[in-house]
Amino acid sequence: MKISTKGRYALRLMLDLALHENQDPVPLKDVAARQDISLKYLEQIISILQKAGFVRSLRGPQGGYYLAKAPADYTVGSILRLIEGDLCPVACLEDTPNKCPRKETCVTLRLWTELDEAIKGVIDKYTLADLSNWAREGVGDYII
């Protein structure tokens, strides 16, 4: 499994909004400048986040974007799944229950299941609040 650029950028965008949550709504151009990400690319990502209710916007000269909920309410997994879709390492784990015709004899299924659980265990454990705390603990700019 490999997280796409879009997934990584979505996480960076959400983290940027979390770090600026006590300020006015954040203009997307400011996020683009701080994160060194194309404004056009961020516009595509913010559209997905807004449609899903992850962010809200305020129009006008003082407008911008802000998180719809508290940073602690967003897991890394929820953001990545929204952008990436299913994060299963292999296709046979995408269905619940598993519909793979080889599931009874597949020796590697146990490995893929453990890998899937490990991935979920990490991305569903950490929230934007955790990442914000890590960024504030660090020195200088943060990089994801």
PEGI-V839212 format. One record per run of one state. SS is the DSSP state (H for helix, E for strand, L for the rest). FROM is the first residue (numbers start at 1). LEN is the number of residues. Records with the same first field share a line. If there is no record, write none. Layout:
BEGIN
SS = FROM-LEN  FROM-LEN
END
This chain:
BEGIN
L = 1-4  20-6  27-1  36-3  52-3  59-5  68-3  74-1  85-6  94-15  124-3  138-7
H = 5-15  28-8  39-13  71-3  76-9  91-3  109-15  128-10
E = 26-1  55-4  64-4  75-1  127-1
END
